[in-house]
């Protein structure tokens, strides 16, 4: 049997933490779309070697948030209109799979726990809301039974996190309220056992944002 190389768990966790910080930097505008990552500067800022930064960048590249160019390094993803549209089309597919997974493998206790977790979302500012919403969605997807599905859905939520944070609008409070209302309505239907109605809530909401975000993002 081939001897397996040892893996440093702490190093893996470090790269994951750095990846989360890089996402927050993109969402806050510290790293702009199309900007090249300065690995030396980032390593110094995080107080680590370049290795964990590069590993984090590779992971984000695999999720489509960064792109790499030979002998140039990593760049922040620049979304095209089609890519934004494709995100919402893909969400329609994954929402159905998510509801099916929760319906098949979940129970009322689980639904109520997730429903109660909505109260932890911080809507005080646009950035705090984006960060807190992603944290909630990360915890939610962790409750799915199908781990492959959970990974795909979390990757989608991370893209939407970046897109929402980069979107410039004067109606932040209204948009936050709509997202929160959708979450509450969806989990109310799940707790009530009406899974078709729950899915309809998500599909109508996704269609609304699909029609709203794409033209706003590329004005």
RORO-429205 format. One line per 3 residues: number of its first residue (from 1); their letters; for each residue x, y, z of C-alpha. Coordinates in steps of 0.25 Angstrom, whole numbers. Last residue first. Layout:
BEGIN
NUM> a> X/Y/Z ~ ...
REM end
This chain:
BEGIN
219> xxx> -103/198/-61 ~ -98/184/-60 ~ -101/180/-46
216> xxx> -115/187/-47 ~ -119/179/-59 ~ -115/166/-54
213> xxx> -120/168/-39 ~ -135/171/-42 ~ -140/160/-51
210> xxx> -132/149/-44 ~ -136/155/-31 ~ -150/153/-34
207> xxx> -149/139/-40 ~ -141/135/-27 ~ -152/140/-18
204> xxx> -163/133/-27 ~ -155/120/-26 ~ -152/121/-12
201> xxx> -166/123/-7 ~ -171/112/-17 ~ -162/103/-11
198> xxx> -168/105/3 ~ -182/104/-3 ~ -178/90/-9
195> xxx> -172/86/5 ~ -185/89/13 ~ -181/82/26
192> xxx> -184/94/35 ~ -170/95/39 ~ -165/96/25
189> xxx> -176/106/22 ~ -171/115/33 ~ -157/112/28
186> xxx> -160/118/15 ~ -168/130/20 ~ -157/134/30
183> xxx> -146/133/20 ~ -154/141/10 ~ -157/152/20
180> xxx> -143/153/23 ~ -139/155/8 ~ -150/165/6
177> xxx> -146/173/19 ~ -131/173/14 ~ -136/178/1
174> xxx> -144/189/7 ~ -133/193/16 ~ -123/194/5
171> xxx> -131/202/-5 ~ -121/212/-10 ~ -114/201/-18
168> xxx> -100/197/-22 ~ -98/182/-23 ~ -84/178/-19
165> xxx> -89/172/-6 ~ -100/165/-13 ~ -91/159/-23
162> xxx> -81/154/-13 ~ -91/147/-4 ~ -98/141/-16
159> xxx> -85/135/-20 ~ -83/129/-6 ~ -98/124/-6
156> xxx> -95/116/-19 ~ -83/110/-12 ~ -91/106/0
153> xxx> -101/100/-9 ~ -91/91/-17 ~ -84/87/-4
150> xxx> -98/83/3 ~ -101/75/-9 ~ -89/67/-8
147> xxx> -91/66/7 ~ -105/60/5 ~ -112/60/19
144> xxx> -113/75/20 ~ -111/81/33 ~ -98/88/29
141> xxx> -106/95/18 ~ -113/103/30 ~ -100/106/37
138> xxx> -94/112/24 ~ -107/119/21 ~ -107/126/35
135> xxx> -92/130/33 ~ -95/135/19 ~ -107/144/25
132> xxx> -98/149/36 ~ -87/154/26 ~ -97/160/17
129> xxx> -105/166/28 ~ -92/172/34 ~ -88/178/21
126> xxx> -102/184/18 ~ -103/190/32 ~ -111/186/45
123> xxx> -117/174/39 ~ -111/163/48 ~ -116/149/46
120> xxx> -117/142/59 ~ -133/142/59 ~ -132/133/46
117> xxx> -127/122/56 ~ -141/120/61 ~ -145/115/48
114> xxx> -133/106/47 ~ -136/99/60 ~ -151/98/56
111> xxx> -148/91/44 ~ -139/81/51 ~ -149/78/62
108> xxx> -160/76/51 ~ -152/66/44 ~ -141/65/33
105> xxx> -136/53/24 ~ -147/53/13 ~ -153/67/14
102> xxx> -139/73/16 ~ -133/66/4 ~ -145/69/-5
99> xxx> -144/84/0 ~ -130/85/-4 ~ -131/78/-17
96> xxx> -142/88/-21 ~ -134/100/-17 ~ -122/94/-24
93> xxx> -129/95/-38 ~ -135/109/-36 ~ -121/113/-30
90> xxx> -115/109/-43 ~ -124/119/-51 ~ -120/130/-41
87> xxx> -105/127/-43 ~ -107/126/-58 ~ -112/140/-58
84> xxx> -100/146/-51 ~ -91/138/-60 ~ -98/143/-73
81> xxx> -97/157/-68 ~ -82/155/-66 ~ -75/154/-53
78> xxx> -61/159/-51 ~ -54/149/-42 ~ -43/154/-33
75> xxx> -29/150/-39 ~ -19/140/-35 ~ -4/139/-40
72> xxx> 3/144/-52 ~ 12/133/-56 ~ 0/126/-63
69> xxx> -13/133/-59 ~ -22/129/-48 ~ -36/132/-46
66> xxx> -43/135/-33 ~ -58/133/-28 ~ -61/121/-37
63> xxx> -61/111/-25 ~ -49/104/-30 ~ -42/118/-30
60> xxx> -46/120/-16 ~ -39/107/-12 ~ -27/111/-20
57> xxx> -27/125/-13 ~ -28/118/1 ~ -16/109/-3
54> xxx> -8/121/-8 ~ -10/129/5 ~ -7/116/13
51> xxx> 6/115/6 ~ 10/130/6 ~ 15/129/20
48> xxx> 6/135/31 ~ 4/148/39 ~ -10/151/32
45> xxx> -5/164/27 ~ 9/159/24 ~ 3/147/16
42> xxx> -7/157/9 ~ 5/166/5 ~ 13/155/-1
39> xxx> 1/148/-8 ~ -2/161/-15 ~ -16/157/-21
36> xxx> -18/163/-35 ~ -31/172/-36 ~ -41/168/-46
33> xxx> -53/170/-37 ~ -48/179/-25 ~ -41/174/-13
30> xxx> -43/184/-1 ~ -58/185/-7 ~ -65/180/6
27> xxx> -70/167/-1 ~ -56/164/-7 ~ -49/166/6
24> xxx> -60/157/13 ~ -57/146/3 ~ -42/148/6
21> xxx> -45/146/21 ~ -53/134/18 ~ -41/128/10
18> xxx> -31/132/21 ~ -40/124/31 ~ -40/112/21
15> xxx> -25/113/19 ~ -23/113/34 ~ -32/101/36
12> xxx> -23/93/26 ~ -11/97/33 ~ -16/93/46
9> xxx> -20/79/41 ~ -5/77/36 ~ -6/66/26
6> xxx> 3/54/26 ~ 6/48/13 ~ 0/34/10
3> xxx> 9/22/8 ~ 5/14/-4 ~ 0/0/0
REM end
